[in-house]
Each structure stands twice: as structure tokens, then as C-alpha cells.
Amino acid sequence: MGNHRNRSRNLSLLHFIALPLLFLTVALLGGLRIGADHSFIFVAPPLVTLVLAVLLMLLFVRGRLVEFNRWLASDRPPLTNISNGWMLLTLFFASAQAFNSVLPERGLLHWLFSFFFLWTLWNNQFSTFDAGRLLRSLAVLFGTAFLLKHVLLSSLYSPEGGWLKKLAGVLLQGASLGTLDAPVFAPATGYIAFFTLALYVIGLLLLTLQPAAEIDEVVYTDQLALREGILEEDVSRLSIEASRKKTLPD
């Protein structure tokens, strides 16, 4: 009984506190950039990232990673519905900021990357998959975009690069008629983006390890334990009062 109660408390702590804090951290770090002069730059999520987040949330529902009928219901306690709604909100903004961390800030590459994400997520809406396959697909998707932006493009536009990188950057810029212009950030931006995406994927993995059915069991177990505790207190109080009445003289 003690082990089951500890497990239920750990699951509740993970679902209602740890995961929202983790997704909130991703939402805060997803727009952070470090300038060439080591200044902090916060980039607001473009409108296209919100559209991408909506499509991704639909995929979470189809893959049963998120179950609205279990998380938000009229027969659930109000505090549980509020906690689940807060976690869904942080998951949505974390998804938008995860896309923001791997999208180029402006130019033709920004729209090419956006079209790539839109095309992939839209095609997945009509595919059959489970939560595990969805997570593997997202890991490949974000990993590819991360390598393209923070490894390939950052090395081409880096002012510390060799003459071959500078020449390739100039040729690429000339071939695109200046539409591939991108701001130059410090290398720490890539580390922040990697840490942000890693936290986001870890949060999604924790969601798969704890389905909503177990959350229902946790809530039900806690309610049962609370009721049993109240009943035990009432019984003990009644027994004490009865024993006092017997000991009192008539």
C-alpha cells in the first residue's frame, strides 16, 4: 500500500508540476539568442510557429499522447482540470518555441524551413502512427532542422570561418539575390537551442511513460485514501466519545 501511494504521488508530481515547469522552460529558452557582442536577444515566435504548434497538437491527439476526454472532463475535480489545462497550455507554447529555435530568423530560408515543417506535419495528419513513431519522427525532424541552421548555416555565415566558408557564403548569397541573409549569433546560441530541443523531447518522452489512464487511477486512489482517512477519524472520534460517556457517572 505504501509503495502504491508513493508511486501515485510521484506520478502526480511529474504530471502536475515537473512537466509544466519543463515545458515552460522550453517556452522561455526557445526565443533566446546570444548576439555577436554577447548580448541577450529575445525573438518572439512568428505567426507560422503558432500554426505549426496547432498542427503538432493535433498529431499529439491522434497519436494518443494527449487525451482531452481524460484530461479535461466535467466529472473531474476542478483543480485537476485546471492543472491539466495549464500543462496543455505550456505544451502548446513549448512546441511553438521549439519550432522558433530551429527556424531562421528572416529571409528565404525562413520560409523554406516553414514550408518544410508545414508539409511534413500536414502529411502526417493523414498517416497512421502511435506515440512512439510520432516521437521518432519529431526527433528526426527537429534534429535535421537543428543541423541545417545551427551547424551548416551558422558555419557559412560565421565571420571567424576560413576563406573557403566565406567564399561559399558569398556565392550562396549571390545566387539567391540576397534573400538568404541571416543574422550572425554567438556559438552559444546553438548550445541553447540544443538544450531547448533536448528538454522538449524529454518532456514528450515523459508524457508517453505516463498515460492519462494512470493519472485517473492516481486521482481516484488519492480520493479514496482521503475518504478512508476521514472515515477513520470519524470512527475514532465516535469511539472516544462513547468511551467517555461510559466512564462518566450517571
Number of C-alpha atoms within 10 A of each C-alpha: 6 7 8 11 14 11 13 20 16 12 19 18 12 16 20 17 14 16 22 22 15 19 29 21 16 28 25 14 21 30 22 20 23 18 16 16 8 13 11 12 13 13 14 13 20 14 9 17 22 18 13 20 21 17 17 22 18 16 23 18 13 20 19 16 24 20 15 14 9 17 21 17 12 10 8 15 11 12 9 17 17 15 17 19 15 15 22 19 15 21 24 21 22 28 24 26 31 28 27 25 30 26 25 24 18 13 14 16 18 18 15 13 18 20 13 13 20 18 11 14 21 14 9 17 15 10 11 10 15 14 20 13 12 18 18 11 15 16 15 11 15 21 15 12 19 21 15 17 18 21 13 11 18 20 19 19 20 18 13 10 13 11 10 10 16 17 13 13 19 15 12 16 16 12 11 12 10 13 15 18 19 18 13 16 20 16 18 14 20 21 12 18 23 20 14 26 26 17 18 26 18 15 21 18 15 15 17 16 12 15 16 20 11 14 19 15 12 20 18 14 16 16 12 12 13 12 12 12 12 12 12 12 12 12 12 12 12 12 12 11 11 11 11 11 11 9 8 7 6 5
